[in-house]
Amino acid sequence: MHGKSDSDYATGSDDILERKSTSSGNIMLGKHTVNHWSVTQPTTAISSGEAEFLAGIKAVVEMMYLQNLGKFFGHHMDMVLGLDSSAAMG
């Protein structure tokens, strides 16, 4: 199972509490997409690295759900997460 995530860091508003970044991602089994999303992050990220990190967490949560669902049906699935942010990877 391969998951990929990305985010768009919110900027522009003078009030930092009004800034909400967007997370998106997808999960694939082989060549097949089994889940995808694009959502506004519930918390306010104070940097683009934090926004990317939160998007990665969302991807891991979704993959863990699918992994547990697979276990219920007797299948084992390894998880691999792809990030494009060195700050989030760190």
SEZA-853810 format. One record per atom (N, C-alpha, C): residue number from 1; residue in one letter; atom name; x, y, z. Coordinates in nm, 3 decimals. Example, Ala and Ser with C-alpha at 12.3 -4.5 7.8 and 13.67 -1.06 7.14 Angstrom:
<recs>
<rec n="1" res="A" atom="N" xx="1.319" yy="-0.569" zz="0.780"/>
<rec n="1" res="A" atom="CA" xx="1.230" yy="-0.450" zz="0.780"/>
<rec n="1" res="A" atom="C" xx="1.320" yy="-0.330" zz="0.780"/>
<rec n="2" res="S" atom="N" xx="1.285" yy="-0.225" zz="0.708"/>
<rec n="2" res="S" atom="CA" xx="1.367" yy="-0.106" zz="0.714"/>
<rec n="2" res="S" atom="C" xx="1.290" yy="0.003" zz="0.787"/>
</recs>
This chain:
<recs>
<rec n="1" res="M" atom="N" xx="0.086" yy="-0.116" zz="0.000"/>
<rec n="1" res="M" atom="CA" xx="0.000" yy="0.000" zz="0.000"/>
<rec n="1" res="M" atom="C" xx="0.091" yy="0.123" zz="0.000"/>
<rec n="2" res="H" atom="N" xx="0.069" yy="0.209" zz="-0.095"/>
<rec n="2" res="H" atom="CA" xx="0.148" yy="0.331" zz="-0.108"/>
<rec n="2" res="H" atom="C" xx="0.058" yy="0.453" zz="-0.088"/>
<rec n="3" res="G" atom="N" xx="0.098" yy="0.540" zz="0.003"/>
<rec n="3" res="G" atom="CA" xx="0.025" yy="0.663" zz="0.027"/>
<rec n="3" res="G" atom="C" xx="0.110" yy="0.783" zz="-0.007"/>
<rec n="4" res="K" atom="N" xx="0.048" yy="0.885" zz="-0.059"/>
<rec n="4" res="K" atom="CA" xx="0.116" yy="1.011" zz="-0.090"/>
<rec n="4" res="K" atom="C" xx="0.031" yy="1.124" zz="-0.036"/>
<rec n="5" res="S" atom="N" xx="0.098" yy="1.225" zz="0.018"/>
<rec n="5" res="S" atom="CA" xx="0.024" yy="1.341" zz="0.070"/>
<rec n="5" res="S" atom="C" xx="0.095" yy="1.469" zz="0.030"/>
<rec n="6" res="D" atom="N" xx="0.019" yy="1.576" zz="0.031"/>
<rec n="6" res="D" atom="CA" xx="0.072" yy="1.708" zz="0.001"/>
<rec n="6" res="D" atom="C" xx="-0.016" yy="1.810" zz="0.071"/>
<rec n="7" res="S" atom="N" xx="0.033" yy="1.931" zz="0.084"/>
<rec n="7" res="S" atom="CA" xx="-0.048" yy="2.037" zz="0.145"/>
<rec n="7" res="S" atom="C" xx="-0.022" yy="2.168" zz="0.074"/>
<rec n="8" res="D" atom="N" xx="-0.116" yy="2.258" zz="0.093"/>
<rec n="8" res="D" atom="CA" xx="-0.105" yy="2.395" zz="0.044"/>
<rec n="8" res="D" atom="C" xx="-0.111" yy="2.484" zz="0.166"/>
<rec n="9" res="Y" atom="N" xx="0.001" yy="2.545" zz="0.200"/>
<rec n="9" res="Y" atom="CA" xx="0.009" yy="2.629" zz="0.319"/>
<rec n="9" res="Y" atom="C" xx="-0.072" yy="2.757" zz="0.298"/>
<rec n="10" res="A" atom="N" xx="-0.161" yy="2.786" zz="0.392"/>
<rec n="10" res="A" atom="CA" xx="-0.248" yy="2.904" zz="0.381"/>
<rec n="10" res="A" atom="C" xx="-0.172" yy="3.030" zz="0.419"/>
<rec n="11" res="T" atom="N" xx="-0.181" yy="3.130" zz="0.335"/>
<rec n="11" res="T" atom="CA" xx="-0.120" yy="3.260" zz="0.361"/>
<rec n="11" res="T" atom="C" xx="-0.220" yy="3.368" zz="0.323"/>
<rec n="12" res="G" atom="N" xx="-0.185" yy="3.489" zz="0.351"/>
<rec n="12" res="G" atom="CA" xx="-0.265" yy="3.601" zz="0.303"/>
<rec n="12" res="G" atom="C" xx="-0.342" yy="3.677" zz="0.409"/>
<rec n="13" res="S" atom="N" xx="-0.398" yy="3.608" zz="0.506"/>
<rec n="13" res="S" atom="CA" xx="-0.478" yy="3.675" zz="0.608"/>
<rec n="13" res="S" atom="C" xx="-0.386" yy="3.734" zz="0.714"/>
<rec n="14" res="D" atom="N" xx="-0.420" yy="3.851" zz="0.764"/>
<rec n="14" res="D" atom="CA" xx="-0.341" yy="3.912" zz="0.871"/>
<rec n="14" res="D" atom="C" xx="-0.360" yy="3.838" zz="1.004"/>
<rec n="15" res="D" atom="N" xx="-0.475" yy="3.778" zz="1.022"/>
<rec n="15" res="D" atom="CA" xx="-0.504" yy="3.702" zz="1.144"/>
<rec n="15" res="D" atom="C" xx="-0.461" yy="3.557" zz="1.123"/>
<rec n="16" res="I" atom="N" xx="-0.355" yy="3.515" zz="1.192"/>
<rec n="16" res="I" atom="CA" xx="-0.300" yy="3.380" zz="1.172"/>
<rec n="16" res="I" atom="C" xx="-0.400" yy="3.272" zz="1.211"/>
<rec n="17" res="L" atom="N" xx="-0.494" yy="3.302" zz="1.302"/>
<rec n="17" res="L" atom="CA" xx="-0.591" yy="3.201" zz="1.343"/>
<rec n="17" res="L" atom="C" xx="-0.695" yy="3.172" zz="1.235"/>
<rec n="18" res="E" atom="N" xx="-0.706" yy="3.260" zz="1.137"/>
<rec n="18" res="E" atom="CA" xx="-0.800" yy="3.239" zz="1.027"/>
<rec n="18" res="E" atom="C" xx="-0.739" yy="3.159" zz="0.913"/>
<rec n="19" res="R" atom="N" xx="-0.608" yy="3.138" zz="0.914"/>
<rec n="19" res="R" atom="CA" xx="-0.540" yy="3.066" zz="0.807"/>
<rec n="19" res="R" atom="C" xx="-0.557" yy="2.916" zz="0.825"/>
<rec n="20" res="K" atom="N" xx="-0.616" yy="2.852" zz="0.729"/>
<rec n="20" res="K" atom="CA" xx="-0.634" yy="2.706" zz="0.732"/>
<rec n="20" res="K" atom="C" xx="-0.572" yy="2.649" zz="0.605"/>
<rec n="21" res="S" atom="N" xx="-0.474" yy="2.563" zz="0.621"/>
<rec n="21" res="S" atom="CA" xx="-0.410" yy="2.499" zz="0.507"/>
<rec n="21" res="S" atom="C" xx="-0.497" yy="2.386" zz="0.454"/>
<rec n="22" res="T" atom="N" xx="-0.464" yy="2.338" zz="0.335"/>
<rec n="22" res="T" atom="CA" xx="-0.538" yy="2.229" zz="0.272"/>
<rec n="22" res="T" atom="C" xx="-0.448" yy="2.107" zz="0.260"/>
<rec n="23" res="S" atom="N" xx="-0.501" yy="1.991" zz="0.294"/>
<rec n="23" res="S" atom="CA" xx="-0.431" yy="1.863" zz="0.278"/>
<rec n="23" res="S" atom="C" xx="-0.495" yy="1.784" zz="0.166"/>
<rec n="24" res="S" atom="N" xx="-0.412" yy="1.713" zz="0.092"/>
<rec n="24" res="S" atom="CA" xx="-0.464" yy="1.622" zz="-0.008"/>
<rec n="24" res="S" atom="C" xx="-0.375" yy="1.499" zz="-0.013"/>
<rec n="25" res="G" atom="N" xx="-0.429" yy="1.392" zz="-0.066"/>
<rec n="25" res="G" atom="CA" xx="-0.349" yy="1.271" zz="-0.077"/>
<rec n="25" res="G" atom="C" xx="-0.426" yy="1.159" zz="-0.142"/>
<rec n="26" res="N" atom="N" xx="-0.356" yy="1.050" zz="-0.165"/>
<rec n="26" res="N" atom="CA" xx="-0.419" yy="0.931" zz="-0.218"/>
<rec n="26" res="N" atom="C" xx="-0.346" yy="0.806" zz="-0.167"/>
<rec n="27" res="I" atom="N" xx="-0.418" yy="0.695" zz="-0.168"/>
<rec n="27" res="I" atom="CA" xx="-0.363" yy="0.567" zz="-0.127"/>
<rec n="27" res="I" atom="C" xx="-0.390" yy="0.469" zz="-0.240"/>
<rec n="28" res="M" atom="N" xx="-0.285" yy="0.394" zz="-0.276"/>
<rec n="28" res="M" atom="CA" xx="-0.297" yy="0.299" zz="-0.386"/>
<rec n="28" res="M" atom="C" xx="-0.256" yy="0.159" zz="-0.341"/>
<rec n="29" res="L" atom="N" xx="-0.327" yy="0.062" zz="-0.393"/>
<rec n="29" res="L" atom="CA" xx="-0.289" yy="-0.079" zz="-0.382"/>
<rec n="29" res="L" atom="C" xx="-0.252" yy="-0.122" zz="-0.522"/>
<rec n="30" res="G" atom="N" xx="-0.123" yy="-0.141" zz="-0.545"/>
<rec n="30" res="G" atom="CA" xx="-0.078" yy="-0.169" zz="-0.682"/>
<rec n="30" res="G" atom="C" xx="-0.104" yy="-0.049" zz="-0.770"/>
<rec n="31" res="K" atom="N" xx="-0.179" yy="-0.071" zz="-0.877"/>
<rec n="31" res="K" atom="CA" xx="-0.213" yy="0.037" zz="-0.971"/>
<rec n="31" res="K" atom="C" xx="-0.350" yy="0.098" zz="-0.943"/>
<rec n="32" res="H" atom="N" xx="-0.415" yy="0.056" zz="-0.834"/>
<rec n="32" res="H" atom="CA" xx="-0.552" yy="0.096" zz="-0.807"/>
<rec n="32" res="H" atom="C" xx="-0.560" yy="0.196" zz="-0.691"/>
<rec n="33" res="T" atom="N" xx="-0.628" yy="0.306" zz="-0.714"/>
<rec n="33" res="T" atom="CA" xx="-0.654" yy="0.403" zz="-0.608"/>
<rec n="33" res="T" atom="C" xx="-0.768" yy="0.351" zz="-0.522"/>
<rec n="34" res="V" atom="N" xx="-0.743" yy="0.340" zz="-0.391"/>
<rec n="34" res="V" atom="CA" xx="-0.846" yy="0.291" zz="-0.300"/>
<rec n="34" res="V" atom="C" xx="-0.900" yy="0.402" zz="-0.209"/>
<rec n="35" res="N" atom="N" xx="-0.830" yy="0.514" zz="-0.203"/>
<rec n="35" res="N" atom="CA" xx="-0.878" yy="0.625" zz="-0.122"/>
<rec n="35" res="N" atom="C" xx="-0.809" yy="0.753" zz="-0.170"/>
<rec n="36" res="H" atom="N" xx="-0.880" yy="0.863" zz="-0.162"/>
<rec n="36" res="H" atom="CA" xx="-0.822" yy="0.995" zz="-0.192"/>
<rec n="36" res="H" atom="C" xx="-0.900" yy="1.099" zz="-0.114"/>
<rec n="37" res="W" atom="N" xx="-0.839" yy="1.213" zz="-0.092"/>
<rec n="37" res="W" atom="CA" xx="-0.903" yy="1.320" zz="-0.016"/>
<rec n="37" res="W" atom="C" xx="-0.840" yy="1.454" zz="-0.047"/>
<rec n="38" res="S" atom="N" xx="-0.917" yy="1.556" zz="-0.018"/>
<rec n="38" res="S" atom="CA" xx="-0.871" yy="1.694" zz="-0.021"/>
<rec n="38" res="S" atom="C" xx="-0.956" yy="1.766" zz="0.084"/>
<rec n="39" res="V" atom="N" xx="-0.894" yy="1.806" zz="0.194"/>
<rec n="39" res="V" atom="CA" xx="-0.968" yy="1.863" zz="0.306"/>
<rec n="39" res="V" atom="C" xx="-0.893" yy="1.984" zz="0.362"/>
<rec n="40" res="T" atom="N" xx="-0.969" yy="2.072" zz="0.425"/>
<rec n="40" res="T" atom="CA" xx="-0.909" yy="2.182" zz="0.500"/>
<rec n="40" res="T" atom="C" xx="-0.860" yy="2.128" zz="0.633"/>
<rec n="41" res="Q" atom="N" xx="-0.739" yy="2.163" zz="0.671"/>
<rec n="41" res="Q" atom="CA" xx="-0.684" yy="2.113" zz="0.796"/>
<rec n="41" res="Q" atom="C" xx="-0.759" yy="2.176" zz="0.914"/>
<rec n="42" res="P" atom="N" xx="-0.788" yy="2.095" zz="1.017"/>
<rec n="42" res="P" atom="CA" xx="-0.865" yy="2.147" zz="1.130"/>
<rec n="42" res="P" atom="C" xx="-0.785" yy="2.242" zz="1.220"/>
<rec n="43" res="T" atom="N" xx="-0.653" yy="2.232" zz="1.216"/>
<rec n="43" res="T" atom="CA" xx="-0.569" yy="2.319" zz="1.300"/>
<rec n="43" res="T" atom="C" xx="-0.496" yy="2.420" zz="1.213"/>
<rec n="44" res="T" atom="N" xx="-0.449" yy="2.526" zz="1.276"/>
<rec n="44" res="T" atom="CA" xx="-0.373" yy="2.629" zz="1.206"/>
<rec n="44" res="T" atom="C" xx="-0.225" yy="2.595" zz="1.210"/>
<rec n="45" res="A" atom="N" xx="-0.166" yy="2.574" zz="1.094"/>
<rec n="45" res="A" atom="CA" xx="-0.023" yy="2.545" zz="1.085"/>
<rec n="45" res="A" atom="C" xx="0.054" yy="2.676" zz="1.086"/>
<rec n="46" res="I" atom="N" xx="0.165" yy="2.680" zz="1.161"/>
<rec n="46" res="I" atom="CA" xx="0.243" yy="2.804" zz="1.167"/>
<rec n="46" res="I" atom="C" xx="0.357" yy="2.806" zz="1.067"/>
<rec n="47" res="S" atom="N" xx="0.374" yy="2.695" zz="0.990"/>
<rec n="47" res="S" atom="CA" xx="0.476" yy="2.693" zz="0.886"/>
<rec n="47" res="S" atom="C" xx="0.433" yy="2.594" zz="0.778"/>
<rec n="48" res="S" atom="N" xx="0.495" yy="2.605" zz="0.661"/>
<rec n="48" res="S" atom="CA" xx="0.464" yy="2.511" zz="0.554"/>
<rec n="48" res="S" atom="C" xx="0.508" yy="2.369" zz="0.590"/>
<rec n="49" res="G" atom="N" xx="0.617" yy="2.357" zz="0.666"/>
<rec n="49" res="G" atom="CA" xx="0.663" yy="2.226" zz="0.712"/>
<rec n="49" res="G" atom="C" xx="0.561" yy="2.159" zz="0.803"/>
<rec n="50" res="E" atom="N" xx="0.501" yy="2.237" zz="0.892"/>
<rec n="50" res="E" atom="CA" xx="0.399" yy="2.182" zz="0.980"/>
<rec n="50" res="E" atom="C" xx="0.275" yy="2.141" zz="0.901"/>
<rec n="51" res="A" atom="N" xx="0.238" yy="2.220" zz="0.801"/>
<rec n="51" res="A" atom="CA" xx="0.123" yy="2.185" zz="0.718"/>
<rec n="51" res="A" atom="C" xx="0.149" yy="2.054" zz="0.643"/>
<rec n="52" res="E" atom="N" xx="0.270" yy="2.036" zz="0.591"/>
<rec n="52" res="E" atom="CA" xx="0.307" yy="1.911" zz="0.524"/>
<rec n="52" res="E" atom="C" xx="0.306" yy="1.794" zz="0.622"/>
<rec n="53" res="F" atom="N" xx="0.355" yy="1.816" zz="0.744"/>
<rec n="53" res="F" atom="CA" xx="0.356" yy="1.712" zz="0.847"/>
<rec n="53" res="F" atom="C" xx="0.214" yy="1.668" zz="0.880"/>
<rec n="54" res="L" atom="N" xx="0.123" yy="1.763" zz="0.896"/>
<rec n="54" res="L" atom="CA" xx="-0.017" yy="1.731" zz="0.926"/>
<rec n="54" res="L" atom="C" xx="-0.081" yy="1.653" zz="0.811"/>
<rec n="55" res="A" atom="N" xx="-0.046" yy="1.687" zz="0.688"/>
<rec n="55" res="A" atom="CA" xx="-0.097" yy="1.612" zz="0.573"/>
<rec n="55" res="A" atom="C" xx="-0.045" yy="1.469" zz="0.574"/>
<rec n="56" res="G" atom="N" xx="0.082" yy="1.451" zz="0.612"/>
<rec n="56" res="G" atom="CA" xx="0.139" yy="1.317" zz="0.624"/>
<rec n="56" res="G" atom="C" xx="0.071" yy="1.234" zz="0.732"/>
<rec n="57" res="I" atom="N" xx="0.037" yy="1.298" zz="0.843"/>
<rec n="57" res="I" atom="CA" xx="-0.033" yy="1.229" zz="0.951"/>
<rec n="57" res="I" atom="C" xx="-0.169" yy="1.181" zz="0.902"/>
<rec n="58" res="K" atom="N" xx="-0.239" yy="1.265" zz="0.828"/>
<rec n="58" res="K" atom="CA" xx="-0.368" yy="1.225" zz="0.771"/>
<rec n="58" res="K" atom="C" xx="-0.353" yy="1.102" zz="0.683"/>
<rec n="59" res="A" atom="N" xx="-0.249" yy="1.098" zz="0.601"/>
<rec n="59" res="A" atom="CA" xx="-0.226" yy="0.983" zz="0.513"/>
<rec n="59" res="A" atom="C" xx="-0.199" yy="0.857" zz="0.594"/>
<rec n="60" res="V" atom="N" xx="-0.119" yy="0.867" zz="0.700"/>
<rec n="60" res="V" atom="CA" xx="-0.089" yy="0.751" zz="0.783"/>
<rec n="60" res="V" atom="C" xx="-0.215" yy="0.700" zz="0.853"/>
<rec n="61" res="V" atom="N" xx="-0.297" yy="0.789" zz="0.902"/>
<rec n="61" res="V" atom="CA" xx="-0.423" yy="0.748" zz="0.967"/>
<rec n="61" res="V" atom="C" xx="-0.511" yy="0.671" zz="0.867"/>
<rec n="62" res="E" atom="N" xx="-0.523" yy="0.722" zz="0.746"/>
<rec n="62" res="E" atom="CA" xx="-0.605" yy="0.655" zz="0.645"/>
<rec n="62" res="E" atom="C" xx="-0.546" yy="0.518" zz="0.609"/>
<rec n="63" res="M" atom="N" xx="-0.413" yy="0.509" zz="0.598"/>
<rec n="63" res="M" atom="CA" xx="-0.350" yy="0.381" zz="0.565"/>
<rec n="63" res="M" atom="C" xx="-0.365" yy="0.281" zz="0.680"/>
<rec n="64" res="M" atom="N" xx="-0.356" yy="0.328" zz="0.804"/>
<rec n="64" res="M" atom="CA" xx="-0.374" yy="0.238" zz="0.918"/>
<rec n="64" res="M" atom="C" xx="-0.516" yy="0.181" zz="0.920"/>
<rec n="65" res="Y" atom="N" xx="-0.613" yy="0.264" zz="0.886"/>
<rec n="65" res="Y" atom="CA" xx="-0.751" yy="0.215" zz="0.878"/>
<rec n="65" res="Y" atom="C" xx="-0.761" yy="0.103" zz="0.774"/>
<rec n="66" res="L" atom="N" xx="-0.706" yy="0.127" zz="0.654"/>
<rec n="66" res="L" atom="CA" xx="-0.713" yy="0.026" zz="0.548"/>
<rec n="66" res="L" atom="C" xx="-0.633" yy="-0.100" zz="0.584"/>
<rec n="67" res="Q" atom="N" xx="-0.521" yy="-0.081" zz="0.654"/>
<rec n="67" res="Q" atom="CA" xx="-0.441" yy="-0.195" zz="0.696"/>
<rec n="67" res="Q" atom="C" xx="-0.519" yy="-0.281" zz="0.795"/>
<rec n="68" res="N" atom="N" xx="-0.586" yy="-0.219" zz="0.891"/>
<rec n="68" res="N" atom="CA" xx="-0.667" yy="-0.293" zz="0.988"/>
<rec n="68" res="N" atom="C" xx="-0.787" yy="-0.360" zz="0.921"/>
<rec n="69" res="L" atom="N" xx="-0.846" yy="-0.294" zz="0.822"/>
<rec n="69" res="L" atom="CA" xx="-0.956" yy="-0.354" zz="0.747"/>
<rec n="69" res="L" atom="C" xx="-0.905" yy="-0.479" zz="0.673"/>
<rec n="70" res="G" atom="N" xx="-0.786" yy="-0.469" zz="0.615"/>
<rec n="70" res="G" atom="CA" xx="-0.727" yy="-0.583" zz="0.547"/>
<rec n="70" res="G" atom="C" xx="-0.699" yy="-0.698" zz="0.642"/>
<rec n="71" res="K" atom="N" xx="-0.651" yy="-0.668" zz="0.762"/>
<rec n="71" res="K" atom="CA" xx="-0.626" yy="-0.772" zz="0.863"/>
<rec n="71" res="K" atom="C" xx="-0.754" yy="-0.846" zz="0.898"/>
<rec n="72" res="F" atom="N" xx="-0.865" yy="-0.773" zz="0.904"/>
<rec n="72" res="F" atom="CA" xx="-0.993" yy="-0.834" zz="0.935"/>
<rec n="72" res="F" atom="C" xx="-1.028" yy="-0.941" zz="0.831"/>
<rec n="73" res="F" atom="N" xx="-0.992" yy="-0.915" zz="0.705"/>
<rec n="73" res="F" atom="CA" xx="-1.021" yy="-1.010" zz="0.598"/>
<rec n="73" res="F" atom="C" xx="-0.905" yy="-1.105" zz="0.571"/>
<rec n="74" res="G" atom="N" xx="-0.801" yy="-1.103" zz="0.656"/>
<rec n="74" res="G" atom="CA" xx="-0.691" yy="-1.197" zz="0.645"/>
<rec n="74" res="G" atom="C" xx="-0.580" yy="-1.158" zz="0.549"/>
<rec n="75" res="H" atom="N" xx="-0.568" yy="-1.030" zz="0.518"/>
<rec n="75" res="H" atom="CA" xx="-0.463" yy="-0.983" zz="0.427"/>
<rec n="75" res="H" atom="C" xx="-0.364" yy="-0.896" zz="0.504"/>
<rec n="76" res="H" atom="N" xx="-0.235" yy="-0.913" zz="0.473"/>
<rec n="76" res="H" atom="CA" xx="-0.131" yy="-0.828" zz="0.531"/>
<rec n="76" res="H" atom="C" xx="-0.087" yy="-0.727" zz="0.427"/>
<rec n="77" res="M" atom="N" xx="-0.083" yy="-0.599" zz="0.465"/>
<rec n="77" res="M" atom="CA" xx="-0.040" yy="-0.493" zz="0.373"/>
<rec n="77" res="M" atom="C" xx="0.065" yy="-0.407" zz="0.442"/>
<rec n="78" res="D" atom="N" xx="0.180" yy="-0.395" zz="0.380"/>
<rec n="78" res="D" atom="CA" xx="0.283" yy="-0.303" zz="0.428"/>
<rec n="78" res="D" atom="C" xx="0.247" yy="-0.162" zz="0.384"/>
<rec n="79" res="M" atom="N" xx="0.290" yy="-0.063" zz="0.463"/>
<rec n="79" res="M" atom="CA" xx="0.260" yy="0.077" zz="0.432"/>
<rec n="79" res="M" atom="C" xx="0.388" yy="0.150" zz="0.391"/>
<rec n="80" res="V" atom="N" xx="0.378" yy="0.230" zz="0.286"/>
<rec n="80" res="V" atom="CA" xx="0.486" yy="0.317" zz="0.242"/>
<rec n="80" res="V" atom="C" xx="0.427" yy="0.455" zz="0.221"/>
<rec n="81" res="L" atom="N" xx="0.486" yy="0.556" zz="0.284"/>
<rec n="81" res="L" atom="CA" xx="0.436" yy="0.693" zz="0.273"/>
<rec n="81" res="L" atom="C" xx="0.533" yy="0.777" zz="0.192"/>
<rec n="82" res="G" atom="N" xx="0.483" yy="0.850" zz="0.096"/>
<rec n="82" res="G" atom="CA" xx="0.565" yy="0.940" zz="0.016"/>
<rec n="82" res="G" atom="C" xx="0.535" yy="1.085" zz="0.052"/>
<rec n="83" res="L" atom="N" xx="0.639" yy="1.160" zz="0.087"/>
<rec n="83" res="L" atom="CA" xx="0.627" yy="1.303" zz="0.116"/>
<rec n="83" res="L" atom="C" xx="0.722" yy="1.379" zz="0.027"/>
<rec n="84" res="D" atom="N" xx="0.686" yy="1.502" zz="-0.008"/>
<rec n="84" res="D" atom="CA" xx="0.776" yy="1.583" zz="-0.090"/>
<rec n="84" res="D" atom="C" xx="0.840" yy="1.698" zz="-0.012"/>
<rec n="85" res="S" atom="N" xx="0.825" yy="1.694" zz="0.119"/>
<rec n="85" res="S" atom="CA" xx="0.878" yy="1.802" zz="0.203"/>
<rec n="85" res="S" atom="C" xx="0.988" yy="1.749" zz="0.295"/>
<rec n="86" res="S" atom="N" xx="1.108" yy="1.802" zz="0.282"/>
<rec n="86" res="S" atom="CA" xx="1.217" yy="1.760" zz="0.369"/>
<rec n="86" res="S" atom="C" xx="1.192" yy="1.802" zz="0.512"/>
<rec n="87" res="A" atom="N" xx="1.121" yy="1.913" zz="0.532"/>
<rec n="87" res="A" atom="CA" xx="1.089" yy="1.957" zz="0.670"/>
<rec n="87" res="A" atom="C" xx="0.995" yy="1.858" zz="0.737"/>
<rec n="88" res="A" atom="N" xx="0.896" yy="1.810" zz="0.664"/>
<rec n="88" res="A" atom="CA" xx="0.801" yy="1.713" zz="0.721"/>
<rec n="88" res="A" atom="C" xx="0.870" yy="1.579" zz="0.746"/>
<rec n="89" res="M" atom="N" xx="0.960" yy="1.541" zz="0.659"/>
<rec n="89" res="M" atom="CA" xx="1.032" yy="1.414" zz="0.678"/>
<rec n="89" res="M" atom="C" xx="1.123" yy="1.420" zz="0.801"/>
<rec n="90" res="G" atom="N" xx="1.178" yy="1.537" zz="0.827"/>
<rec n="90" res="G" atom="CA" xx="1.266" yy="1.554" zz="0.942"/>
<rec n="90" res="G" atom="C" xx="1.190" yy="1.550" zz="1.071"/>
</recs>
